[in-house]
Amino acid sequence: MKKFVQEDAWAIQAKLKAEVDKGSRIHTKVRFWHNGVLVIQFGIRKGSGELGHGHLPKEMKISQKECREFRVCHMTVEEYIAILREKGIIT
């Protein structure tokens, strides 16, 4: 399976319409809020787009496969939220 890279992280951020905080000189912080509650947060490394972002599935609280499906638009934001509800992460 192809590794997650910077481009994937930005695509996920855009799909979630997540908040972007320029953060440090090394990472940009991304935060996804649902109903006023912070649900997930992850960093996007600045610099080379080929640097790995393998932390995305863990930070999104879903499997590698689910994260890839979300990235390539086989899963909607609503379906992602439903998974998080099933896991008890959000209400």
C-alpha positions in Angstrom: 0.0 0.0 0.0 1.3 3.5 -0.9 2.5 5.5 2.1 0.7 8.6 3.2 2.5 11.8 2.1 2.0 15.5 2.5 -0.4 15.7 -0.4 -2.6 13.1 1.3 -2.6 15.1 4.5 -3.6 18.3 2.7 -6.4 16.5 0.8 -7.8 15.1 4.1 -7.6 18.6 5.7 -9.5 20.0 2.7 -12.1 17.3 2.7 -12.8 17.7 6.4 -12.7 21.5 6.0 -10.4 21.4 9.1 -8.9 24.4 10.8 -5.3 25.1 9.8 -2.8 26.6 12.3 0.7 27.4 10.8 2.1 26.1 14.1 5.9 25.7 14.2 8.4 26.1 11.5 8.4 22.3 11.1 4.7 21.4 11.3 1.3 22.9 10.3 -1.4 21.8 12.8 -4.7 20.7 11.5 -7.8 20.4 13.8 -11.2 19.0 13.0 -14.0 20.1 15.2 -17.5 18.6 15.3 -20.4 20.2 17.1 -17.9 22.5 18.9 -15.7 19.6 20.1 -12.1 19.0 19.0 -12.3 15.5 17.4 -8.9 15.0 15.8 -5.6 16.9 15.4 -2.6 16.1 13.3 0.5 17.7 12.0 1.5 18.2 8.4 5.3 18.4 8.0 6.5 21.4 6.1 9.1 20.9 3.4 9.4 18.0 1.1 6.0 16.6 0.0 7.5 13.1 0.0 8.0 12.9 3.8 5.9 10.2 5.3 2.6 11.0 7.1 2.0 7.5 8.3 0.5 8.9 11.5 -2.7 10.0 9.7 -4.8 6.9 10.3 -3.9 6.8 14.0 -4.6 10.5 14.5 -7.9 10.1 12.6 -8.8 7.1 14.8 -9.4 4.8 11.8 -7.6 2.0 10.1 -5.1 2.5 7.2 -7.7 1.1 4.8 -10.4 3.5 6.1 -8.0 6.4 5.9 -7.1 5.6 2.3 -10.8 5.2 1.4 -11.5 8.6 2.9 -8.6 10.1 1.1 -9.6 8.8 -2.3 -13.3 9.8 -1.8 -14.7 6.3 -1.3 -15.8 7.5 2.1 -17.7 10.7 2.9 -17.2 13.0 5.8 -20.6 11.9 7.1 -19.5 8.2 6.9 -16.3 9.1 8.7 -18.3 10.8 11.5 -20.5 7.7 11.7 -17.4 5.5 12.2 -16.3 7.8 15.0 -19.8 7.7 16.6 -19.7 3.9 16.5 -16.4 3.9 18.3 -17.8 6.3 20.9 -15.3 9.0 20.0 -18.0 11.5 19.3 -21.7 11.7 20.2 
